[in-house]
């Protein structure tokens, strides 16, 4: 196995990016039953063979604290099923206690995403993304997450001592060793199965208020669906040039009214925060541009925004109703509504109280209780969850 250590401006002094040798892909990779509803295409995960054995191994690894350097944290520590595979925190906390500069992203339908993390358009492979929590370091802009860098042999030795885990690896990857490559591929296979398409919206059983909210959401006046379009509610259907076309500035900050977002290089109070896509491109027009998140299960994934700075879904609606956020005082004071790079579609909406309630009802209708209670996604060490009777098993 080879790793490319690349120095990047987006925050990692030494991030492992991608040169793991692809595992052979067999015809068995096409046989996995994703339980997809009609009209939804199979997810395609580059260089990851999704099989029953790989998924089961990946599920167990996802919940296994032995995959962190100190044996005290798992992937599920920051991606909790009942929270739509987020963690309910403003900012996630790594295995060594360091606070992450970002809010945990949900994992529903992650296999369909075009890129991963909040602000890295070149990170397009799910197995490569898994290397970040494994190997991210303590730098000015990043934290140690699972923190196995230099301790891979310790993690592998732990797994090799477990006969059940050894057998799972043997079945999932015959003639392949237990190593970081097979671990990341197995976890990626499990994550590819985290599909959410059974909400009230999908089943056509929304309330009248939710239907009115959907009409508002898709209306020319609000135009929410222009950014949150497509079946995943995360597609910018307006088009755009280049890799940044799915990254947008929504007027969350305008520190000192100078066009900046909180940035540890400029503002001591910002800690490890960076300015989104700008940290990758160096283009000042990219300040404050972050990836458009999916709205599926949005009602259970609070708090919101890349830094978790909006506590409630009602607060997020208020933010967009105002056309951005004006911070009157403090280290990040400034009027985000006037940010020079703010997306022009973010503008005052003048919603009435009833319209806000209807819009909230629609967003709540995107909650998929089948997904949140599917035992196939749950910790295998805990009693099995029970899904509602209407769920497709």
N, C-alpha and C positions, 0 to 999 in steps of 0.2 A: 504494500500500500504506500502511496506517496501523497504528501500534502504540499500544497502551494501556500507558503506564508507570504501574504501580500500586505504591504503597508498602504492604508487607505485613509483619506481625509474624513470618512464618515464615522470614525470613532474608534476603530480598532488599531492599536499600534501593531498588533500582529494577529490577524484573523485568518483562521483556516478557511479557505474558500472552496476549492474544488479540484482535486485531481485523484479522486478515488477511482480505482479501476472498476468498470462496470461489471456486474455479475452476469453470467450467461442468462439469457431470457428464453424460456421454453414455452411450448404451446400451452402448458398448464396455466400460464399467467392470464390467459384469456377466459378461463373457465370460472373465475370467482363470481359468485352471485352477490352483486351490490344491492339487491332489493330496490332497484330504481323504479320510480313511477313512470308511467308512459310519457314519452316525449323528452326525458332526461337522458343525455348521452353518458356512456361509461366514462369515468375519469381516467385520464392517461397520466401515469406517473413515470417520467423518464428514468430508465435504468433501475426501476423497482418492480420486482415480480410480486404481484399481490396474489397470494395463495392462502388457503385456510390455515396452513401451518405457519406461514410468515406473519399473518395477522394475529394469531393467538400468541406467538412469541412476542410480537411487537406490543400487544396489549399488556402482557406481563412486565415487559421492560419499561413501558410507559409509567407504570405504577410502582416501580422498584427503586427504593431509595439507595440501593447498592450502586446505582449508576452515578452517584455524585462522589466527589473526592472524599468527603468526610462521612459518607454513608447516611446523611440526614435529610436528603431532599430528592424528589423524583420529578419527572416532567409534570406529573399531576399536581405537584405542590403549587404550580402557577397556572395550571389549566384544569379546573374543577368542573366536572360534568354538569352539576346543578346550576352553575353560573355560565353555561354555554361554553365551557372550557376556557373561561377566564378565571380570575381569582378573587374578584370583589374588592381588590385593593386599588388605591390611587396609583401606586407604583409597586411593582413586584419586588420581592426580596430574594436575593440569591442564597445559596447554601451556606455561605460564610457570613451572612447577615448584612451584606451591602445592599443598599436600596437602588433599584434599577431606575434609570431616568425615564423609562417608558411604562405605559399602561399595558398589561398583558393583552394580547390580541386573541379573539375567539378562534376556534379551530373548525367550526362547522363548515363543511364543503371546501376545506382547505386544498384538496387535490385539484380543484378547478381554478385556483388563483393563478394569476399571471406572474406575480412576484411575491416575495415574502419579506416580513418585517415592515416597520413603519416607513422606512425611507431608503431602501436599497433596491433600485430597479433592476440591477444585474443579477440579483439572487433569485433564480428562477427554478431551482430544483429543490424538492422537498427534502431529499436526503442531505443535500449540502446545507440547508437551513439548520438541520439538526446539529451540525458541527458547531454552530455558534453557542448554544447553551453548554455544550461539552467543553469548548476550548476558549471562550471569551475570557479576557484577562482584566485585572484591576488597572485601569488607565484613567486618564482625565475624562473620558466620555463613556466608558464601559465598566461593567462589574464582572466579577467572577460569578457565574451562574451555577452550573453543576460542578464546574472547576475540576476537571479531570486531567488538564494539561500536565504532562509529566508523570501522571499517576494512572495512565491507561492500564498498565500491567497490574496495578492493584485492583482495579475494577474487574478486569478480565479474570484474575485469580479468584475473586469472590464468586463470580458466576460459575467458574469451573468446579468449585467445591459443592455446587448444588446439582445433584444427579438429575432432577427434573428439568432444570434449565439446560443442562448439557444435552438431554434428549430432545428438548424443544429446538435447540439450535441444529441438532443433527437432522431432524425432520424438515426444518425450514430451509436449511442450506447444506445439503449433502456434500460431503467432501470439501467443505469450506471451514476455515477456522473460526473460533469465537474471537472477534476483534471489533474495532470501531466501525469498520465498513459494514459488517453483517448486523451490528447493533443498529446503526442508522437506517439501514434498508428495512429492517424489521419494524422499527418504530414508524417509519414512513408508510409502510404497508398498512399498519393499523390506522394511522391518521387518515389514509385515503378512504377508509370505510366510514369516517365520521360525517355521514350525510344527513342533511336536515331538510326534508321536503314534505312534512306532514303537519304543518301549522294549520290553524283555522283558515288562513288565507288560501293555502294549497287545497284544503278539503272543501272549500266553497261554503263555509258555515260561519262567515263573519256576521257580527251584529250590524244593525242599521248604522250605528255611529261609526263603526269601522269602515263600512262601505262609503259613507260620506267622507271619511278621512282619506280613503284611497283615491277618491275622485279629486280631492284637494291635492294630494301628493302628486298626482299625475297631471294636474292642471297646468295650463300655460302660465297662470298667475304665480303659482308657487314653484313649479318646475323642479321639484325635488328629484323626480325620476330621471332628470337629465344627468345627474351625477350618480344617483343610486338606481341605475337601471339594470335590466337583464334579470335572469332568474335568481341571481345571487344578491341582487340589490346593491351591487358595488361597481357597476360598470358605467364609466362616463360615456354616454351615448352621443355626446356632442362631437366626438372625434378628438383629434389632437395629434401633434407631431412628436415623434421621438419617445424614448422610454419613460419620460415624465408625464405622459398623457393621463395616467391614472393617479397622479399626485396633485393635490389642490391645497391652496391657502384659503382658509375659511374665516379669516379675520379674528383669530383667537387672541393675538397679541399685536402690539406695535410699540415696542419698548422705547420710551422717550420720544415717540412719534418720529423715529428715525428709520422705520422699516425693518427693525430687528425683532426676532423672537428670542426668548430666553436662551442665552448661550454662555456656557461656562467660561469661554475665552474673553467675553466682554462684560459679563455680569456675575460677580462672585456668588450672588444668591441663587444662581441657576444651577450650581453644582455641575453635574455631568450632562446637562441638557445641551443639545445642538439644534441647529435651525433646519432640520429636516433635509430635504433634497439638496439644499445649498451646500451641506457638508460633503456631498459627493461630487457635485458639479462645479462648485465655486462660482456659479452664476448668481449674482445678487437677485435676479428675478425669481430664483428658486427659494428664497428665504421664506420659511414657514410652510413650505409645501410638503404634505405628508400623504401617505397612501389612503385612498378612499376605502373605508371599511365596509364590510357587508352589514346589512341591517337585519339579517335573519337572527332571531333570538335576541334582538337588541334590548328588549325590556328586562332581560336578566343579566346583562353584561355591564351594568354600571360599575364604576364611574366611566365617563366618556372623554374622548379626545386622546391624542397621542400621549399626553401627560396626566390623564385622569383628572383634569382640573374642573370638569363640569360634573357635579355629583349625581344628578338625576336626569331621567329622560325628559321630564317636563322642563328642566333647565336647559337641555340641549335644544328643545323646540324654541324656548325663549331666545336662545343665542341666535338662531337663524331668523327668528321673527324680527329681531333687532338689526339684522344685517351685519352681525359681528359683535365683539365685546369691547366695551370701554372700561378700562381699569383706571379708577380715579386716583389711587394712591398706592404707595408701596414700591418695591424695587422694579416691578414690571409695569408701572403706570404708563398708560398710553392708549390711544383710541384705535383698536383693531379694525373698526369699521372703515377707517381711512388708510389702512395699510396699502401701499402702492402695488403690491403683488396679489392682493386679495382677488379671488375669482369673482368676476363681474356678476355671476348668478347669485352670489350671496348679497342680498340687499333687503331693506325693510319690507316686511310682508303685510303688516297691519292686520294680523289675525284677530278675530274676535275670540272671546272666551270659549264660545261653543265650538269654533273651528279648531282651537287648540285641543280641546277635549276630543274632538273627532279624529284629529291627526294622531293623538296619543293612542286612541282606541285602535287605529289601523296598525300602528307600530307594535302594539301589544298583540295584535292578531298574527304577527309573524313569529310568535313564540311556538316552538314545536315541543310539546310535552312528551311526545314519543321519543324524540332525540334525547331529551334531558333525563329520561328514565329508561333508556334502552340498556338491558343487562349486558348486551354484547360490547358496550362501550365502557362498562363500569369496572371498578377494581375487583379482580377475581378473588381477592382475599376477603371480601366483605359479602354479607348475605345478598343474593341477587335482587335487583330492582324489579319493580312491576310496572309495566306500561299500561296506559289506558286501553280499554277494550277495543276502541276503534282503530288502534295502530296496526299497520301492516307489519306482520312478524317476519 
